[in-house]
Amino acid sequence: MKIEVKRNIYYVIKNKDAMEYLDENEQKFLVQIQNKICEARMLNDKKAFNEYWVCNVDEPYSDKVIEIILKGESDKQEE
């Protein structure tokens, strides 16, 4: 079974960028949004937040990373 690559399904905001480019009110608002999502997930019996490894697609090794991920997803479907 072929696994398709899904693009742009996550928001990834580097903490350093948020601290550097958002003012204090915007940072607080971002935290409020994160908290609201976490609370809603828990109400739906999900973990408050998931953790992810992030790889920029412009890294020279990114093709190898996506190959490993796709193989892992394919292996999960075969189980």
N, C-alpha and C positions, 0 to 999 in steps of 0.2 A: 504494500500500500504506500502510495506517495504522500509525503507530508508537505503541505504548502507552507511557505514562509509568510507569516503575518506581520505586516509592517504598520508602524504607528498605532499600536494598540495600548501603549503605555505613555504616561508622562514621566519623564526623567528630568529632575531638576537637581543639579549639582548644589550641594549645601553651600559651598563657597560662593557660587554665583548668586544664590538667593541672598546671602549675607552682604555681598558686595553691591548688587544691583537693585535690591528692593529696599525701600525705606522701612522704618520701624513698623509703621502701620500695615504695610503690605506684608511684612514678615509675620506679624501677628495674625493677619487674615489667612495667610497660607497655612499656619498652624491650626487655625480654627477649621479650615476645610479638611485638613488631614484628620483632625479629631472627629469631625462629623462622619467621615467615611469609616473610620475605625469603629465608632459606636454602631453605625448601621450594619457593618459586617458582623459584629458580635451579636446583634439582634437576629441575624440570619444564621447563627451557629457556625460562623466562619472565624478563622483567626483574625485578630484585629488588623494585622497587616502582614503582607508577604514580604519576603526578602528576595532580592534578585542579584545576580551577577550582571554587570553591565560591561559591554564591549562596544567601543565606538566603531562604526562600520568603516571608517577611514584608516583604521589600524592595519598594518601589513598582515597581521595574523587573523583578521576577522573572518576570512573565508574558512579557515580551519575551525574556528570557534563555531560557526553556524553549521558546518558539517557534523561536528560532534553533537551539537544540540539536536539536529534533525535525526541522527542515528539513534540517540537516546529516546526521542519521541516515538520513532518507528518501533524500537524494541519494546516500549511500554505497550503499544497497541497489539503486539504479537503475544503478549503474556495472557 
